[in-house]
Structure formats: structure tokens, C-alpha cells
Amino acid sequence: MSGFNLYRNNDRYYITRQFSENDTTDQTSLEGVSAYLFFERNTLNKKFYADEGTFFEFRTRFTTAEEYTRPGNTKILADTIKENHQWFQLLMKYENYFKTVKWYTAGIYVEMNFSGMPFLSNYVNTKSQMPAFAPIPEMQTLFLESYRANNYMGLGLKNIFNITKDFDLRLEGYVFQPFQEILQKTNHKPTYGDAFNKRYLCGTVNAVYQSPVGPISLAVNYIEEKEKPVSIIFHIGYFLFNRRSIQ
């Protein structure tokens, strides 16, 4: 399948953590065209917390963007910036489940991304536009700088204990390997770190009941580099997210 987006993204943010309630935000708008081509094959038995079947996605995208960044009153960015950008992106996701015995299922997860997206006007804006590795639902609700990069590989192992037909205990662990981590310089500009210098771990222990109204989940999550790495999340139903216009 193929298609394209005409998009305009408007972001307001603070470029530093040291700001007061009287400070105004920096603002960035990106607008342009994003054309994509993708293939998807999905035989998973559930929309959320599957334990049978496979999923494969391959996506390529070409994006043009006109960036317009206007600084706030923190005075860290001195000038208004207007620049044009263009880049290619390749994304692949693969998920597969293997029933070993009646009460246990093993699963694997692989995600790879290759992107030529150039650096934008500052570190925060650059990181916010980059692809994110987010195999745990909670991660999709957070801005996790360490799990965003242009080029990366993510690997995961899922252990699913089928207590009953509708109740599972899931133990999942993932490693995120950026090929080159994006770091912040003293002037708040982004820069590349050393190749394969750092990697990050995340995982979850999750009790899931598949109810008639959707999954009911109680999870203990671990996300490395988060301010509080361990969190407890309870939800009923589904996390729903729209696709981003340039990813």
C-alpha cells in the first residue's frame, strides 16, 4: 500500500528544564509532504496482548519539511530559524509467537529503523521528531529521550504463561540499541555520540485478563533511564494512538 500526507505539526516546548511559570515556550512548526510505501501481514489472534500468530511490517518513507522555530523568552535560542529538510526512512517490525506446551508460549519481537533525518534547530525538537522504540504500552505515553534515535535495533523476548483461556501472566524483556546515540551539547544543539556506546533495557511483568470489553491489565514496568524506572500501571481496554504524520 502507498500514500502521502500533507502535514503541519506545531510543537511548544521548553528547551531547558530550568524555567519558571512566567517563561514562554519555544515553538517549532514543521510542514511539508511525506510519501510512504508499506507492506503489512498480521495473523495475531488479539489486537492487544496477543499469544498466537505473527506480525510483519515493512515501511519506507520520504519526507520534506520546512522548519520554522521561534524562541521563547528563556533567551537560550537567540534567533528565529527557518530551514528546509528532506530525508528517507526505513522501518521493519516483526513479532512471532511459538506455542511450546499447553500452558506456555514464547514470543520474539524485532524492530529496526534506519533514517536520514537531519538535526533540527535544537536537541529537544530533534529528539521529539525522531522515531521511538516503545514495545511496552506505557512507553507510548511518555517522552523518553533515551529510546529515540535515527538508526537503531530493538529486540525482545516474551514469556507468556497461559493460566486459563482468558488469563495470562506475561514476562517481557527488551533491549534497545541505538547505532549512534543523539546527545545534547552545551549550547543545546544535538550531536552524535560514539557508535554502539550505550544500550537501554526495559521490561514488564503483566497480568492480563481478556474480558468481553477488552483486556484488563495490571503491570509492573521497568524502563531504564526514566526518572523513576519502576511503575505500576492498571488499565481496562485499549491504548489508542494515531500514526504520526512523518513516521
C-alpha positions in Angstrom: 0.0 0.0 0.0 1.2 3.5 -0.7 0.1 7.1 0.0 1.2 10.5 1.2 0.5 13.1 3.8 0.3 16.9 3.6 1.1 17.8 7.2 1.7 20.7 9.5 3.0 19.9 13.0 3.1 22.6 15.7 5.1 22.0 18.9 5.5 24.1 22.0 8.2 23.1 24.5 10.9 24.3 26.9 14.4 23.8 25.6 15.7 23.5 29.2 14.4 22.1 32.5 15.2 25.3 34.3 12.2 27.6 33.6 9.6 29.5 35.5 5.9 29.9 35.2 6.5 33.3 33.6 8.7 31.9 30.8 7.2 31.4 27.4 7.8 28.3 25.3 9.9 27.8 22.3 7.8 27.0 19.2 8.5 24.9 16.2 6.3 24.2 13.2 7.1 21.6 10.6 5.2 21.4 7.3 5.6 19.6 4.1 4.9 16.3 2.3 5.5 12.8 3.5 5.1 9.9 1.0 5.2 6.3 2.1 5.1 2.7 0.8 4.4 -0.2 3.2 3.6 -3.9 3.4 1.9 -5.5 6.4 1.0 -9.1 7.3 -0.9 -9.7 10.5 -2.2 -13.0 11.8 -2.2 -12.2 15.5 -5.1 -13.6 17.5 -5.7 -10.4 19.5 -5.3 -6.6 19.0 -3.6 -6.3 22.4 -1.5 -8.8 24.3 -1.5 -11.5 21.5 -0.2 -15.0 22.2 -0.6 -16.6 18.7 0.3 -15.7 15.2 2.8 -13.4 13.5 3.1 -9.7 12.6 5.3 -8.2 10.0 5.5 -4.6 8.8 7.9 -3.0 6.3 7.6 0.7 5.7 9.6 3.2 3.6 9.0 6.9 3.7 10.3 10.1 2.1 9.7 13.4 3.9 10.2 17.0 3.1 9.9 19.6 5.9 10.1 23.3 6.2 11.1 24.1 9.8 10.2 27.4 11.5 11.5 27.7 15.1 10.7 30.8 17.2 12.5 31.1 20.6 10.7 31.8 23.8 11.9 34.3 26.4 14.4 32.0 28.1 17.0 33.5 25.7 18.7 30.2 25.1 17.8 30.4 21.4 18.6 33.9 20.2 17.3 33.8 16.7 14.3 32.7 14.7 15.3 29.7 12.5 13.9 28.8 9.1 15.3 25.8 7.3 14.3 23.1 4.7 14.9 19.4 5.3 14.3 16.1 3.5 15.1 12.5 4.4 14.3 8.8 3.8 13.2 6.3 6.5 13.0 2.5 6.5 11.2 0.7 9.3 10.8 -3.0 9.9 8.8 -4.8 12.7 8.5 -8.5 13.3 6.6 -10.4 16.0 6.1 -14.1 16.3 4.7 -16.5 19.0 5.6 -20.1 19.5 3.3 -22.5 21.5 5.7 -24.8 23.3 3.4 -26.5 25.8 -0.2 -26.1 26.6 0.4 -23.6 29.4 3.4 -21.7 28.0 4.0 -19.5 24.9 7.3 -17.9 23.8 7.4 -14.8 21.7 10.0 -12.7 20.0 10.0 -9.1 18.9 12.3 -7.4 16.5 12.3 -3.7 15.4 14.8 -1.9 13.1 14.8 1.7 11.9 17.1 3.5 9.5 16.5 7.2 9.0 18.4 10.0 7.4 16.5 12.7 9.3 18.8 15.7 9.8 19.2 17.5 13.1 16.7 20.3 13.6 17.3 23.6 15.4 17.8 22.2 18.9 18.2 19.0 20.8 14.6 18.8 22.3 12.9 19.4 18.9 15.2 16.9 17.2 14.5 14.2 19.7 10.8 14.8 19.7 10.6 14.2 15.9 12.7 11.1 15.9 11.3 7.5 15.8 10.8 6.0 19.3 11.2 2.4 20.4 8.1 1.7 22.6 7.2 -2.0 22.9 5.5 -1.5 26.3 2.2 0.4 26.1 3.2 2.9 28.9 6.2 4.0 26.8 4.0 5.3 24.1 2.5 7.8 26.5 5.9 9.2 27.6 8.7 11.3 26.0 11.7 9.1 26.6 14.8 10.7 25.2 17.0 7.6 25.6 14.7 5.4 23.4 14.7 7.7 20.4 17.3 7.6 17.6 17.6 7.8 13.9 19.1 4.3 13.5 18.5 1.6 16.0 17.6 -2.1 16.6 15.3 -3.3 19.3 15.0 -7.0 20.4 12.5 -8.5 22.8 11.6 -11.9 24.4 8.1 -12.6 25.7 7.3 -15.4 28.1 3.5 -16.0 28.4 2.1 -18.3 31.0 -1.5 -19.3 30.0 -3.2 -19.6 33.4 -6.6 -20.1 31.8 -8.1 -19.5 28.4 -8.6 -15.7 29.1 -6.0 -15.0 31.8 -2.2 -14.8 31.1 0.9 -13.8 33.1 3.4 -12.1 30.8 7.1 -11.6 31.4 8.7 -9.5 28.7 12.2 -8.0 28.4 13.6 -5.8 25.7 17.0 -4.2 24.7 17.2 -1.0 22.7 20.4 -0.5 20.8 20.9 2.9 19.0 23.6 2.7 16.4 24.7 6.3 17.5 23.0 7.9 20.4 21.9 11.5 20.0 23.4 13.7 22.7 23.0 17.3 23.8 25.8 19.8 23.5 26.3 22.7 26.0 24.6 25.1 23.5 21.5 22.8 23.4 22.4 21.6 19.9 22.2 17.8 19.1 25.3 15.8 18.2 26.1 12.1 17.6 27.8 10.0 20.3 30.1 7.1 19.8 28.8 4.2 17.7 27.2 1.4 19.8 28.4 3.1 23.0 25.2 2.7 25.0 22.1 0.5 25.1 18.9 0.6 27.3 16.7 -2.1 28.8 13.0 -2.2 29.6 10.6 -4.9 30.7 7.3 -5.7 32.2 5.5 -8.3 34.4 1.9 -8.1 33.4 -1.2 -10.0 34.5 -3.8 -9.8 31.7 -7.5 -10.8 31.7 -9.2 -10.8 28.3 -12.7 -9.6 29.2 -15.7 -9.0 26.9 -15.0 -5.3 27.0 -11.3 -5.6 26.2 -8.1 -6.5 28.2 -7.8 -5.8 31.9 -4.2 -5.4 32.8 -2.1 -4.8 35.9 1.6 -4.4 35.0 4.8 -3.6 36.8 7.1 -1.9 34.3 10.8 -1.2 34.3 12.1 1.5 31.9 15.8 2.3 32.3 16.9 6.0 32.3 13.4 7.0 33.3 13.4 9.3 36.4 11.5 6.6 38.3 12.4 3.4 36.5 9.7 1.2 38.1 6.0 2.0 37.7 2.7 0.2 38.2 0.0 0.6 35.5 -3.6 -0.6 35.6 -5.9 -0.2 32.6 -9.1 -1.5 31.2 -9.5 -1.5 27.4 -7.0 -0.4 24.7 -4.4 2.3 24.3 -5.3 4.1 21.1 -2.8 6.2 19.2 -2.9 7.8 15.7 0.1 7.3 13.5 2.4 10.3 13.4 2.4 12.2 10.2 6.1 11.7 9.5 6.7 8.3 10.9 
